[in-house]
């Protein structure tokens, strides 16, 4: 049987079942980062992301942008847990015919992004490979009181996103700014119940929150903010690589958030009981289930 | 200019020059692991290794052995720093045509190896990829007093290896047991000045110790232990993937080590002043420079 038969998330679920971890692991696989005990005050966050040529970028893109993205996606994972990125390792598989300036460009992009966010690049691995492949692993830390997981959404929570969705593949995915300051602001000033970064499409990533939180959700199509590059609502709902944060908080906290001046956090719906599943309401109030899923590797 | 012009280590040196790290980084790139401040008593170790199809394994190998090796090489890096492995993430790039049992086999191999060494597998990333590629990133910890780096070799130190070398590519590279208990024994009972795991051949990896320690070395060819699979001395000196530990300690400590009953640590030479470089002495006492280097990706 091919892996395509069970799909990316089917395979992940099969593998997760076999994992046992010790008491020092607060949260293993299944969130944006693994969460490990660090000291009295803080947890350590640990995450990795693999970028593959022709899947996550085209080789003719500027190498600086490829290296930049490799770091940015992990920063986004740390942000989604409410944390601060601290250290990273970068593994790169390079074709033999790679130009030296191209290889250095990837590294410069990764290093520039690391510096921007005050992250220490502390090493890595270089290998030869038919196609360009980059894996970044990152360590971060988070105050215990500010940790946010996918599993904390509560019925009645209001759901928000940090920015407009859709059409990222037209270029934004290479230049996006991880929502690290926004995550810091949110976790410092509000009780955020659940959060995830949108890498595989709003509907699919919201699905991860609902699965982990045993909840359903109702999303108001009209309220989903479309980016100028979005090719209609479906693109904003299902296409990946937005790297905006999707989060939920109590209606009381949500009211405080909505009362902010220059509030750019967009309310898009509500967490509802699990038996409803994930629902979409259109501008006539008609309710339906999503038509599609979102990005899956297989 | 192609990367092959400057070579793997030339490229790494060019990139390393641009890295700046903060005071929490005890040792950044350039050793088996990055070393980070953890608490009063301990450092944290952070390492990653990328394995690529047709470079580090053939795809027709048993998937369990491939997954096993992916974890073992990082355990070996942690061992070389005197530490204990604690957590790992595994990123896997899988071709679409991959059989489910094959994918699960890789994971089972990685998980089995993790359990054997008490390491928590806490997550990872799955991507599609033309060729199979696996990247493992691992966190470990080490008591400050037991940390061993490549840079600590001293003139007059005696040089040892933990086992026989050469011919690993005939199969041992897929089944080797990382020298974690041995590293624990050594760092607990002896003052080890420098250590590295032999992944790219004795001569090349000894070269890393010498470069970082500003020393030279004299190796007695007759004393280099040959594995039964080794195709002569050159194979033991230059071929990679042995994953034995290479270490140096003062002559006084070395005498204690050699006096052990059932001592299986093999004395192979001495650290000498840097101006001599790396020298080999044959059975007639004739001294020469190594003919070759060792494994390089490009």
Interface residues (C-beta under 8 A of the other chain):
Chain A: X1 X2 X3 X4 X5 X6 X8 X11 X12 X14 X15 X18 X19 X20 X21 X22 X24 X25 X28 X29 X30 X31 X33 X34 X36 X39 X46 X47 X48 X49 X50 X51 X52 X54 X55 X56 X86 X87 X89 X91 X92 X93 X94 X96 X97 X98 X99 X100 X101 X103 X104 X107 X108 X111 X115 X118 X120 X121 X122 X123 X124 X125 X126 X127 X128 X129 X130 X131 X133 X135 X137 X139 X297 X298
Chain B: X1 X2 X3 X4 X5 X6 X8 X11 X12 X14 X15 X18 X19 X20 X21 X22 X24 X25 X28 X29 X30 X31 X33 X34 X36 X39 X46 X47 X48 X49 X50 X51 X52 X54 X55 X56 X86 X87 X89 X91 X92 X93 X94 X96 X97 X98 X99 X100 X101 X103 X104 X107 X108 X111 X115 X118 X120 X121 X122 X123 X124 X125 X126 X127 X128 X129 X130 X131 X133 X135 X137 X139 X297 X298
